[in-house]
Amino acid sequence: MADNLKLKGSQDRSRINMHEDYEVRYWTHKFGVPKHQLQDAIDKVGNSSKAVEQFLGKESKLDPRS
């Protein structure tokens, strides 16, 4: 089943889904990295947005709450 784009709660921000183009665009913009670097980070630490952010050593650019 596809993601419901109208439901954007904390669960949507806690995991990165590389199979959804809009999520890939969001996370690459947020972390300021290309898609291949985002995928590499996920391959190494999993799809938790917090783990990926720590791995990349980046501060969030868009939403300081996430």
N, C-alpha and C positions, 0 to 999 in steps of 0.2 A: 504494500500500500504506500502511496506517495505521501510525503510530508504535507501537513495542512499548513499552508503559508500564512493563515490567519492566526495560528497559535504560535506565539513567539515568547514563550516563557523561559525561565532559567534553564530548563532541560535542553532547549534548543541551543543555548549558548555554551553548554558544558561539554558537548561532543562535536567533533568536526566530521562531516560526512563528505568524503571526496567524490561521491557518486552524484552529488547535486551541484550543478554549475553555479547556482546562486550562492551556495555556501562556500564554494571554492573562491568565488569572486570576493565575498565578504571577508573571509579569513586571510587571503593573500593581501588584500588592501589593509586590513587591520594590523597585520604583522609586518607589512612592508616587504614581503618576500615573493619571489616567483612561485608558480605552482609546483615545480619540481622540488624546490627547497621545502615547501610545506609538506609534500608527500614524503620526503626523506625524513623530516622530523617525526611525522606520524609513524613511519616504518620503525623508527628507533624507540619512541616513547609511548606509542599508542595514540588514540584519537581524543584524549582529554585536552580541552582547550588550554587548561592551566598548565598541564605538562608540556604541551607544545610551546606555549609562551615562555616557560622557563628554559626549555631547551634552546629556543632561538635567542634567548637573552634580550628580548625586546619588551618594551613597555607598550601597552595597548594604545593605539593612536585615536580610536574613535570613542570607546565607551569605558571610562575608568571603573565602572561598576562590575564589569564582567571579568 
